[in-house]
Each structure stands twice: as structure tokens, then as C-alpha cells.
Amino acid sequence: MAKKESKVYTYEDILNLPEGERAELIDGKLYMMASPSINHQIVSFKIAQKIQNYIDSKNGNCVVLTAPSDVKLFKDKDDIVEPDMYIVCDTKKLSGNKCIGAPDMVVEVLSPSSISRDVLLKYNKYMESGVREYWVVDIESRLINVYNFEKPELSGYSFEDEIPIGIFNGDCSVCLRNINLIEE
């Protein structure tokens, strides 16, 4: 009995999704995305804001971007992800509506529907593509895992900690101690 072939999706399929629908494309498979929770957005924005303020204070040229924004991790493959927040210091990677190539830093805030994709699948893709630093933020446990792919090493932090940003040699840090989350 012949095996049923599953469809291999491309970036064109993402572009042809109905308006308002979002998806990531990894290894030819589409992963539909749900709208993030308010707390998810609060945490993502707070991290982006802190980093952008640092970049501005140094007159830096790195760009902080937040979802929805497509990242094509590899030039020769159609892996398209939509990180919650990412930093690109080589602005030549930014073209039209996407980043082509690995960002310097990626932050993913966990959602119930994306935990395994963020923790396993995207971790591997980010490491393979050349992302230098990857943060996985778990709002429920108030923990942040920081993966420095250049060393490589893993560091665990809580929302109470000052978390150094490795791509800036620790000159910038983020603390979520006083973040005001919404009671759900």
C-alpha cells in the first residue's frame, strides 16, 4: 500500500493565506498561529522597549522588530518564522516585509499552542541558521531561558533577575520584576 504524500508548503502559501491569518513555515509544514494573549504582548513589548532604549542611547544601528514580521532564516530554504521580538544589526538583511537571514537575537514568549514549536523545533532552526542569542520566556513560571549559541551555553533566569543581553556584551540588561501583568 502506497504511503499518502503530505503537501509541502512554500512561502507562496503563506502569502496567499486569507487576510488576518498568520502562519509559520518550517520544513515544508504550515503552523497556524493564534493571536497572542495580552500578557504575552505586554512582556514582548517591555523587552523590546528596554532594548530599543539601549540602542537609542548608544546611537546604535541595530533594529528591534516585533511580530507580525516574517523572518526567512535561510537564503536557500523556505523556513519562515515570526518571532515575538528580534534584533537585526546587519540592516542589509531587511528587505520589504521580511528579514532574510538569521537575526542576531530572537525572543519567543511561550503560548500554550506553540510551546513545543518554540522550545524544540525553532530552537534548532535558530541555532542552525546563525542566531547568536535566543530567549524563551515563560510567563506562567516567570522564567526565561537564554541560549547563547556562540559559546554555546544555557542560562536560566527569573523575572526578578537582571538578564544581560549577550549580543551587547552584557552592557544592556532586562528585568521584568516590576512588569504589570493582567489578571486572567
C-alpha positions as YAML, in Angstrom:
chain: A
units: angstrom
residues:
- id: 1
  name: MET
  ca: [0.00, 0.00, 0.00]
- id: 2
  name: ALA
  ca: [1.43, 3.37, -1.01]
- id: 3
  name: LYS
  ca: [2.04, 5.99, 1.64]
- id: 4
  name: LYS
  ca: [-0.12, 9.07, 1.37]
- id: 5
  name: GLU
  ca: [2.06, 12.04, 0.47]
- id: 6
  name: SER
  ca: [1.52, 15.17, 2.53]
- id: 7
  name: LYS
  ca: [1.67, 18.57, 0.87]
- id: 8
  name: VAL
  ca: [4.91, 20.51, 1.10]
- id: 9
  name: TYR
  ca: [4.09, 24.19, 1.64]
- id: 10
  name: THR
  ca: [6.09, 27.18, 0.42]
- id: 11
  name: TYR
  ca: [6.36, 30.86, 1.26]
- id: 12
  name: GLU
  ca: [3.86, 31.48, -1.54]
- id: 13
  name: ASP
  ca: [1.27, 29.58, 0.52]
- id: 14
  name: ILE
  ca: [1.84, 31.93, 3.45]
- id: 15
  name: LEU
  ca: [1.46, 34.95, 1.19]
- id: 16
  name: ASN
  ca: [-1.83, 33.53, -0.10]
- id: 17
  name: LEU
  ca: [-3.42, 32.99, 3.32]
- id: 18
  name: PRO
  ca: [-6.68, 34.86, 3.88]
- id: 19
  name: GLU
  ca: [-6.22, 38.31, 5.36]
- id: 20
  name: GLY
  ca: [-5.75, 38.18, 9.12]
- id: 21
  name: GLU
  ca: [-4.47, 34.58, 9.17]
- id: 22
  name: ARG
  ca: [-0.86, 34.05, 10.17]
- id: 23
  name: ALA
  ca: [1.38, 31.00, 9.91]
- id: 24
  name: GLU
  ca: [4.95, 29.89, 10.21]
- id: 25
  name: LEU
  ca: [6.56, 27.56, 7.67]
- id: 26
  name: ILE
  ca: [9.12, 25.07, 8.95]
- id: 27
  name: ASP
  ca: [10.46, 22.19, 6.88]
- id: 28
  name: GLY
  ca: [7.55, 22.49, 4.42]
- id: 29
  name: LYS
  ca: [4.87, 22.33, 7.11]
- id: 30
  name: LEU
  ca: [2.50, 25.18, 7.94]
- id: 31
  name: TYR
  ca: [1.90, 26.04, 11.60]
- id: 32
  name: MET
  ca: [-1.10, 28.30, 12.03]
- id: 33
  name: MET
  ca: [-0.73, 30.99, 14.66]
- id: 34
  name: ALA
  ca: [-3.29, 32.18, 17.19]
- id: 35
  name: SER
  ca: [-3.47, 35.74, 18.45]
- id: 36
  name: PRO
  ca: [-1.22, 36.25, 21.48]
- id: 37
  name: SER
  ca: [-2.64, 36.97, 24.93]
- id: 38
  name: ILE
  ca: [-2.46, 40.47, 26.37]
- id: 39
  name: ASN
  ca: [0.22, 39.37, 28.87]
- id: 40
  name: HIS
  ca: [2.20, 37.84, 26.01]
- id: 41
  name: GLN
  ca: [2.15, 41.20, 24.24]
- id: 42
  name: ILE
  ca: [2.98, 43.14, 27.43]
- id: 43
  name: VAL
  ca: [6.08, 41.01, 28.07]
- id: 44
  name: SER
  ca: [7.24, 41.08, 24.45]
- id: 45
  name: PHE
  ca: [6.78, 44.85, 24.21]
- id: 46
  name: LYS
  ca: [8.56, 45.50, 27.52]
- id: 47
  name: ILE
  ca: [11.63, 43.54, 26.42]
- id: 48
  name: ALA
  ca: [11.65, 45.28, 23.02]
- id: 49
  name: GLN
  ca: [11.22, 48.69, 24.65]
- id: 50
  name: LYS
  ca: [14.12, 48.19, 27.04]
- id: 51
  name: ILE
  ca: [16.42, 47.04, 24.24]
- id: 52
  name: GLN
  ca: [15.33, 49.82, 21.87]
- id: 53
  name: ASN
  ca: [16.00, 52.42, 24.58]
- id: 54
  name: TYR
  ca: [19.51, 50.99, 25.00]
- id: 55
  name: ILE
  ca: [20.19, 51.03, 21.24]
- id: 56
  name: ASP
  ca: [18.93, 54.63, 21.02]
- id: 57
  name: SER
  ca: [21.09, 55.72, 23.96]
- id: 58
  name: LYS
  ca: [24.17, 54.36, 22.14]
- id: 59
  name: ASN
  ca: [23.12, 55.73, 18.73]
- id: 60
  name: GLY
  ca: [23.27, 52.14, 17.55]
- id: 61
  name: ASN
  ca: [22.23, 50.85, 14.16]
- id: 62
  name: CYS
  ca: [20.57, 47.61, 15.29]
- id: 63
  name: VAL
  ca: [16.84, 47.34, 14.62]
- id: 64
  name: VAL
  ca: [14.31, 45.86, 17.06]
- id: 65
  name: LEU
  ca: [11.30, 44.28, 15.37]
- id: 66
  name: THR
  ca: [8.19, 42.65, 16.77]
- id: 67
  name: ALA
  ca: [5.54, 40.29, 15.42]
- id: 68
  name: PRO
  ca: [3.98, 40.17, 12.98]
- id: 69
  name: SER
  ca: [7.15, 40.21, 10.92]
- id: 70
  name: ASP
  ca: [8.46, 37.40, 8.72]
- id: 71
  name: VAL
  ca: [11.97, 36.03, 9.12]
- id: 72
  name: LYS
  ca: [13.34, 33.83, 6.33]
- id: 73
  name: LEU
  ca: [16.07, 32.07, 8.28]
- id: 74
  name: PHE
  ca: [17.97, 30.59, 5.33]
- id: 75
  name: LYS
  ca: [18.52, 32.09, 1.89]
- id: 76
  name: ASP
  ca: [18.12, 28.72, 0.18]
- id: 77
  name: LYS
  ca: [15.19, 27.29, 2.18]
- id: 78
  name: ASP
  ca: [11.61, 28.42, 2.74]
- id: 79
  name: ASP
  ca: [11.67, 28.30, 6.55]
- id: 80
  name: ILE
  ca: [9.64, 31.35, 7.60]
- id: 81
  name: VAL
  ca: [9.17, 32.14, 11.29]
- id: 82
  name: GLU
  ca: [7.52, 35.01, 13.08]
- id: 83
  name: PRO
  ca: [9.38, 35.64, 16.35]
- id: 84
  name: ASP
  ca: [7.70, 37.71, 19.03]
- id: 85
  name: MET
  ca: [10.71, 40.02, 19.01]
- id: 86
  name: TYR
  ca: [14.05, 40.03, 17.25]
- id: 87
  name: ILE
  ca: [17.09, 42.21, 16.72]
- id: 88
  name: VAL
  ca: [18.95, 42.67, 13.44]
- id: 89
  name: CYS
  ca: [22.25, 44.55, 13.49]
- id: 90
  name: ASP
  ca: [23.06, 43.99, 9.80]
- id: 91
  name: THR
  ca: [20.24, 46.02, 8.27]
- id: 92
  name: LYS
  ca: [21.11, 44.68, 4.78]
- id: 93
  name: LYS
  ca: [19.14, 41.59, 5.89]
- id: 94
  name: LEU
  ca: [15.94, 43.66, 5.98]
- id: 95
  name: SER
  ca: [14.06, 43.74, 2.70]
- id: 96
  name: GLY
  ca: [10.46, 44.78, 2.06]
- id: 97
  name: ASN
  ca: [8.32, 42.96, 4.60]
- id: 98
  name: LYS
  ca: [10.85, 40.47, 5.94]
- id: 99
  name: CYS
  ca: [14.26, 39.70, 7.34]
- id: 100
  name: ILE
  ca: [16.33, 37.41, 5.12]
- id: 101
  name: GLY
  ca: [18.92, 35.58, 7.19]
- id: 102
  name: ALA
  ca: [19.38, 34.98, 10.89]
- id: 103
  name: PRO
  ca: [18.62, 37.81, 13.31]
- id: 104
  name: ASP
  ca: [21.25, 38.49, 15.97]
- id: 105
  name: MET
  ca: [18.80, 37.85, 18.81]
- id: 106
  name: VAL
  ca: [15.35, 36.26, 18.98]
- id: 107
  name: VAL
  ca: [12.80, 36.31, 21.81]
- id: 108
  name: GLU
  ca: [9.87, 33.91, 21.89]
- id: 109
  name: VAL
  ca: [7.21, 34.31, 24.58]
- id: 110
  name: LEU
  ca: [5.57, 30.94, 25.11]
- id: 111
  name: SER
  ca: [1.92, 30.43, 24.26]
- id: 112
  name: PRO
  ca: [0.06, 27.20, 25.04]
- id: 113
  name: SER
  ca: [-0.32, 26.47, 21.32]
- id: 114
  name: SER
  ca: [3.37, 26.99, 20.47]
- id: 115
  name: ILE
  ca: [5.40, 25.58, 23.37]
- id: 116
  name: SER
  ca: [6.84, 22.53, 21.59]
- id: 117
  name: ARG
  ca: [7.46, 24.52, 18.39]
- id: 118
  name: ASP
  ca: [9.29, 27.33, 20.27]
- id: 119
  name: VAL
  ca: [11.24, 25.09, 22.65]
- id: 120
  name: LEU
  ca: [12.27, 22.32, 20.24]
- id: 121
  name: LEU
  ca: [11.72, 22.98, 16.56]
- id: 122
  name: LYS
  ca: [12.51, 26.69, 16.43]
- id: 123
  name: TYR
  ca: [15.40, 26.30, 18.89]
- id: 124
  name: ASN
  ca: [17.12, 24.01, 16.37]
- id: 125
  name: LYS
  ca: [16.32, 26.25, 13.41]
- id: 126
  name: TYR
  ca: [17.62, 29.34, 15.20]
- id: 127
  name: MET
  ca: [20.83, 27.56, 16.17]
- id: 128
  name: GLU
  ca: [21.37, 26.16, 12.64]
- id: 129
  name: SER
  ca: [20.69, 29.50, 10.94]
- id: 130
  name: GLY
  ca: [23.21, 31.51, 12.96]
- id: 131
  name: VAL
  ca: [21.06, 33.33, 15.52]
- id: 132
  name: ARG
  ca: [23.52, 34.40, 18.21]
- id: 133
  name: GLU
  ca: [21.14, 34.56, 21.19]
- id: 134
  name: TYR
  ca: [17.71, 33.05, 21.82]
- id: 135
  name: TRP
  ca: [15.38, 33.82, 24.74]
- id: 136
  name: VAL
  ca: [12.41, 31.63, 25.66]
- id: 137
  name: VAL
  ca: [10.10, 33.48, 28.06]
- id: 138
  name: ASP
  ca: [7.60, 31.50, 30.13]
- id: 139
  name: ILE
  ca: [5.06, 33.90, 31.63]
- id: 140
  name: GLU
  ca: [3.35, 31.18, 33.70]
- id: 141
  name: SER
  ca: [6.51, 30.18, 35.57]
- id: 142
  name: ARG
  ca: [8.05, 33.68, 35.30]
- id: 143
  name: LEU
  ca: [11.25, 32.12, 33.94]
- id: 144
  name: ILE
  ca: [13.47, 32.98, 30.98]
- id: 145
  name: ASN
  ca: [15.92, 30.59, 29.36]
- id: 146
  name: VAL
  ca: [18.71, 32.33, 27.49]
- id: 147
  name: TYR
  ca: [20.60, 30.31, 24.89]
- id: 148
  name: ASN
  ca: [23.90, 31.79, 23.77]
- id: 149
  name: PHE
  ca: [24.63, 29.87, 20.58]
- id: 150
  name: GLU
  ca: [28.09, 31.42, 20.20]
- id: 151
  name: LYS
  ca: [29.52, 29.73, 23.31]
- id: 152
  name: PRO
  ca: [27.18, 27.54, 23.44]
- id: 153
  name: GLU
  ca: [25.54, 27.81, 26.82]
- id: 154
  name: LEU
  ca: [22.18, 27.98, 28.56]
- id: 155
  name: SER
  ca: [21.40, 30.33, 31.43]
- id: 156
  name: GLY
  ca: [18.17, 30.35, 33.39]
- id: 157
  name: TYR
  ca: [16.69, 33.49, 34.93]
- id: 158
  name: SER
  ca: [13.54, 34.58, 36.71]
- id: 159
  name: PHE
  ca: [11.55, 37.77, 36.16]
- id: 160
  name: GLU
  ca: [13.32, 39.07, 39.31]
- id: 161
  name: ASP
  ca: [16.78, 38.93, 37.70]
- id: 162
  name: GLU
  ca: [18.70, 41.44, 35.62]
- id: 163
  name: ILE
  ca: [19.19, 39.44, 32.43]
- id: 164
  name: PRO
  ca: [22.26, 40.52, 30.44]
- id: 165
  name: ILE
  ca: [21.92, 40.68, 26.69]
- id: 166
  name: GLY
  ca: [24.87, 38.76, 25.29]
- id: 167
  name: ILE
  ca: [24.89, 40.35, 21.84]
- id: 168
  name: PHE
  ca: [25.61, 43.67, 23.57]
- id: 169
  name: ASN
  ca: [28.30, 42.08, 25.78]
- id: 170
  name: GLY
  ca: [26.11, 42.45, 28.85]
- id: 171
  name: ASP
  ca: [26.08, 46.29, 28.63]
- id: 172
  name: CYS
  ca: [22.29, 46.12, 28.39]
- id: 173
  name: SER
  ca: [20.06, 44.03, 30.61]
- id: 174
  name: VAL
  ca: [16.36, 43.44, 31.03]
- id: 175
  name: CYS
  ca: [14.48, 42.92, 34.28]
- id: 176
  name: LEU
  ca: [10.78, 42.06, 34.35]
- id: 177
  name: ARG
  ca: [10.43, 42.32, 38.13]
- id: 178
  name: ASN
  ca: [8.00, 45.25, 38.05]
- id: 179
  name: ILE
  ca: [6.05, 44.28, 34.95]
- id: 180
  name: ASN
  ca: [2.32, 44.77, 35.34]
- id: 181
  name: LEU
  ca: [0.58, 41.70, 34.01]
- id: 182
  name: ILE
  ca: [-3.20, 41.44, 33.67]
- id: 183
  name: GLU
  ca: [-5.07, 39.02, 35.95]
- id: 184
  name: GLU
  ca: [-6.55, 36.29, 33.75]
...
